[in-house]
Amino acid sequence: MKENRADLIAECRALIERKLNWGDSDYWSDSDFQTLSRLIHERTKVQLSITTLKRIWGKVSYSASPATSTLDALAGFLGYDSWRSFVANASPAKPKKRKFRWPLLIGSGCIVILFATVIMVRPSFLFRTAPQLSEISSALSSDDFSLSANVISQGIPTSVVFTYDARNSPTDSVFIQQHWDPNRRALVPKNGHTHTSIYYEPGFFNAKLVIGDQVIKEYPLLIPTEGWLATLNDFQSAPIHLEDGDFMEEGIIDVHPDIIEKYGLNPLSDVAEVKLFNVGQFPPIPANDFVFTAQVKSNSLSGRDPCRHIWIRLVNERMPIIFPLSINGCVSNLMVSNIDSVYSGKDHDLSGFGASVSDWVNVKCVSTKNHIRYYVDNRLAFEAPLLAEDKHIMGMIVGFSGGGALRNVRIKNGEKTIFEAFIN
């Protein structure tokens, strides 16, 4: 029986990580914890702060034990009525052992053990077990299934109509998943053919047809913008789409704290993430031959995020190239991606991405052949191999914690400028 509370909390964390299927939690970013906070609130109606969740996951040093209300919310996210209910199920009392008495058949002067007789007659009856979903899924062929999609409207949000064929599924556990996040998975009838989903943000998505626990089919889906799009996310509901006049200025995109306040959020105390999107507005650029440059700065008033995080994602058919920034003291929380791999500030030196982000910061990402380099204010911040030769840059997403500004955006393929905006 588990009596150590720390062991029970560790087990709870492990179950949540398994449920989310986001990969190693050592590589979770602040954005991941914001998403987890939103998901817990949607399920339990209890709002756990990002700081609280990071304490639970050991990202923030904290000696006190979590409050019971916090543990109740975590257990509720896993489907339990309370933390006490979780503990009872995680460490069940062992039932008393009963002495087994063999049933006997007596006849013709001999004693026959009934159990042995049954085994001789039909052993498969006793030892046959129901196949697990993983066993069912592993035997499936993708050729027996189909998945396609059609974007039915321009602009964001947009609806996508999926057409699928899963009649050959041996189980009713058939799902259509919008993208990488298993929480965006919908159960669909295996004999059905149509399912519709709403996408609230643009980007490139690999929609999936899932049978049991196996991804059987994927369908590439590009949701483009019409020019630039800005959203404000408090992780309590669907993202708020800003009006052009709220962020578009002459030669610059700028989202001030007063704009955040205009939409009902307190820039000092509320979690507010601003995202700037430009997707599908230029020809695809080979990911192994491009130069991206821009200037960014934070307008954050600190508040809930004293680190003043900024990140740039270059959208492609796989995992985005992620270029992070923060104040110097927070580089341990950063995460870099190069399409093939993710590098965490927990076990890599990402100090080069620390900067005075309240001032304009020059960022540059250079990919040549099988190598990618990240520059901050003309200094090499990080470099890594790049193996994804067949991928293409199709857009960008720039994110700010608490607001920010963007200008002098340019993307080149070789010496040719493919896209530029807000050049000063």
Protein Blocks (a to p, Z undefined) as FASTA:
>chain_A
ZZbfklmmmmmmmmmmmmnonojfklpcfklmmmmmmmmmmmnopacdfklmmmmnopag
cfbdcdfklmmmmmmmnopabfklmmmmmmccdddddddddddddeehiacdfklmmmmm
mmmlmmpccddfklmmmmpcfklpccddddfbgcjdddddddddfklpcbfbdcddfblb
lklcccddfkbmbdcdddfbgcdddddddehjacfbdcddddddehjaddddehlaccdd
ddfklmpcghiacddfklmmmnopafklpccddddddehiaccddfklccdddddddfbe
hjmmmnopacdddddfbdcdddddddfklmmmpccdehjaccdfklpcfklmgccfkbcc
ddddddehjaccddeehiafbdcddfblmbccfbdcdddehiaadehiacdehjbcfbdc
hiZZ
